[in-house]
Amino acid sequence: MNSAANPTLPDPSPSFEWRQLLRDFYDLTKPGIGFYSLLTTATSFWLASKTFDLTLFIHTMIATALVTCGGGALNQVLEMDVDAMMRRTENRPLPSGRMRQLTGLIFGILCSIAGAIYMAEFVGPLPAILATATLIGYLFIYTPLKKKTHLATLIGAFPGAFPILIGWAAVRNEIGIGGWSLFAILFLWQIPHFLAIAWMYRKDYARAGFPMLTVIDPEGTRVAFQVLSYTLALIPVSFMPTLLHLTGPVYFAGAILLGIGFAIAAIRTAMLRTNTSAKQLLFASIIYLPVLLALMVIDKA
């Protein structure tokens, strides 16, 4: 056979390899989770502030970003084997083989330690404790429990909501009812958000051996109850910032409208229990939280 008819493909250029490497490190940090962590931290920092301290804000965001990146990387190190079993995650840097597990481990440890130390040094001891608690809860409680019980979703919502406390504590050096009201909003929002994902990818989770509620409840009766319960509970809880005089009437009206919209998506998912309705619920949750937080920022009392 003429070799000219089957030319050898050239090796990837060095610039391509560097771009791929940077992309892999970016993906290793779980940027989606990181985005919400930074968004909630920034919002609570703003609401807690009487006089906005830009330098403290920058330090808080840097420290939170480092901790979040470290936690995301270490979570992928711990779940590399099961990620390889799931179509949704099999192309991540570690299970795909593009990055060595040791590289991910070192990167995750360095980011986590640097973030915690940075937080303690430049932000404060209470935010550093909260950041450390986030890492411990996410990596050593939530992550191993995912293989043992469907309650891991509920338990994982606690460290998942800690970043919103970090922003508040950075300013006030305490949490108080204002911080806890924001925590409650984020905590309740996470359950329908993650149950929508779990329903869409329930076959993936079953293949990997995760006893998610959507796996052990294939009819979706318990899933529907939880989706409805947490979404409806979120409506009155979302009024708390206004009742505590953190936000004004514009936020209050927006919280009502957003809550109704989110509830409609939840009711539809509970009734239909299809991938399409779960996808719509996920989309509603993705819209709900950033818009609600934006209203907090715009209509701060």
N, C-alpha and C positions, 0 to 999 in steps of 0.2 A: 504494500500500500504506500502511496506517495505521502511522505511525511508532511508535505506542504498542505495537504488536504485536512490534516488534523494538527494544527499548530499548538504548541505548548503555551498555555495561558501564562502571562507574566506574573511574577510575584507581586503581591500588594505593595504599593509604594510606602515608604516610611511615614509619610504624612497621613495616609489612610490608616496605618496601624496605630499611630498616635491618637487619631480621632476615635478609633474604635476603643482604644484603651480608656480614654477619657469618658466615652459614652458608657463603658462597662462600670467604671467607678461611680458615675452618676446614677446608673440603674441600681447599683449595689446599695445606695443610700435610701432606697424607696422614696423617691422624690414626691410622690403623691401624698404620702403620709406627712412628709416633711413640710409640704406646702401648707397643709391644714394646721400643723403644729405652730408654724411661724405666724400664720394668719390669726389664730386664736390668741397666741402670746401677745402679738402686737395690739390686738383689739383690747384685751384686758389691761395692758399697760396704759393705753390711752384713756380708758374709762377710769382707771385708778388715779390718774394724774390730775392734780390741781394746777400745777405749773409743769409743763412738759419739759423733761430733761433729755435733750437729744443725745448727749454722750452716754447716759445710762441706758437709753433705749438701744443704741447701737451695740453696746456691750451685751445687753440682754439677748438681742437677736443673734449675735455671733455665737454666744454660748449655747443658746437653744438649738441653733443650726448644727453645731458640732455634736451635741448630745443626740439629736435626732438622727443625724447621719450615722453615728456610731451604733446606735440601737438598730437601725435598719440593716446595716451591714452584718452585725452579729446575729440578728434574727435569720438572715439568709444563710449564714454559716451553719447555724444550728439546724436549719431545715433544708439543707442542700439535697439530702437523699429523697425527701418527700416532694420537694419541688420538681425533681426529675421525673416523678410519676404523674405530674399534673400538666395537661396541655397548656393551661394558663400561665404556668411558671417555668416550664421546661427549658425555655430559651434565655433564662436569666444567666448572668455571667458565670456563676459557679456550677450549676447543673449542666450547662452546655459545654463546660470544659474550657471556656475562653479565659477563665481566671482560676488560679489555684486557690484551694481552700485556705491555705496558710496566708496568702496575700490578703484575702478577705478578712481573716481573723486579725491580722496585725493592723490593718486599716481600721477595723471596727474598734479595737481596743484603744488605739491611739486617739481616735476621734472622741470616744467616750470619756477617756481620762482627761484629755485636753479640755473638753467641754465642761466637765464637772469642776476642774481646777479653775478654769477661766471664770465660771459662774461664781465660785466662792470668792475669788480674788477681786473681781471687778463689779459684781452685781450684789452679792450678799449671801450670808449663810443659809437663810430659809429657802431662797430660790435654788441654791445648790443642793439642799436636802431634797427638795421636790424633784429636781432633775435626776438625782441619784435614785430616788424612789421610782421614777418613771422607768429608768433602765432596769432596775431589779424586778419591778412588776411585769414589765414587758418580756424580758428575757428568761427569767427564772421562775415565774409563776404562770403567766399567760401562755408562753410558747410551749412548755412541756404539758400543760393541761389540755392543749388542743388535741392531743392524741388520746386523752383519757375521758373527757366529758364535754358535752355540749354547753355546759355552764361556763366554759372558757370564754365564750363570746361576752357574757355578762361580766365576768371577772376582768377581762382585758379592757373593758370600757373604763375601768378606774384609772390605770396608767395612761390610757388613751386621752383622758380628760385632764391630766395633770398639767400639761403645758399652759392651759388657760389660767391656772393658778400661779404659774411662774411669773407671768407678766404682771399680775396683780401684786404678788409678794415682792417683786423687784421694786415697786414704787412705795408700797405701804409698809413693807417689812412685817406684814401679818396678812391673814386671809380674810377673816370676818365674813359677815353674811353676804356682802357684795360679791366677793370672790366665789363663795360657795354657790350663789345663784347662777353665776356664769358656768361654773363646773357642772351644775345640774343640767343646764341646757345642753352642753356638749355631751354629757354622759347619756342622756335620753336619746339624743339624735343618733348616736352611734349604733344603737340596736337595730332599728329598721334599715339603716344604711348597710350594715354588714349582713343582715339577714337577706336583703335583696341580692347581694353578691353571692351569698351562700346558696340561695335558691337557683340562681343562674348557673352556678358551677358545682351543683351538688354531685354530679357524676364524677367530676374531678376529685372532689373531697372524699367521696366513697372509695375511689381507686387508691388514694393515698392513705386510707385508713383513718381519716379524721371523722369522729362521731359527731359531726355537726347536727344541729337540730333538724336541718333540711334533709339529712341523710337518715336519721333514725325516725323521722316523721314524714315518710314519703307522700302521704296524703295532704300534708300541709296544714292540718287542723291546729296544731300547737304553734306552728310558724305564724299562721294567720292571726291567732290570738295575741301573740307577742308583738307583731308588727302593729296591730291596731292599738294595743294597750300603751306602748311606749310613744307612738305618734300622737295619740290623743292626750296623753299625760304631758307631752311637750308643750301643748298650747297654753295652758295656764302658767306653767313654769316659765315660759318665754316672756310673760308679762312682768316678771319679778324686777328686771332692771328699771322699769318705769315706776313700779310701786316703791322701789327703794330710792327713787329720785336720781338714778344714774342716767336715765334717758328721758326724752320728752314724748309728746303725743304723736309725732310723726313715726317714731319707732314703734309705739304701741299699736297704731293702726296697721303698720306694715307687718308686725308680728301676727296680728289677727289674720290678715290676708294670706300670709305665707303659711301659717298653721293650717288654715282651711284647705289650701292647695295641697299641702303635704298629706293631710288627712284623707283627701279625696283619692290621692294616689295609693295610700295605704289601704283604704276600703276596697278599691278596685283590685289590688293585689290579693287581699284576703278572700275576695269572692271568686276571682278567676284562677289564681294559683298557677299561672303560666309564666314561661320565661319572658314573654313580651311584657306582661304586667309588672314582673319583677324588675325588668330593665327600665320601665317607666318610673317605678318607685326609686330606683337608684338615681335616675336623672333628676327626679324631684328633690332628693336629698342633697345632691351635688349643687343644685340651685339654691336650696333653702338656706344652708348654713352661711355661705359667703354673703348672700344678700342680707340676711339677718344681722351679721356682724357689720356689714357696711352701714346699715341703718343705725346701729349703735354708735358708730364713729361719727356719722353725719349729725345725729340728733342727740349728742351728748348733752346732758343737763348742766 
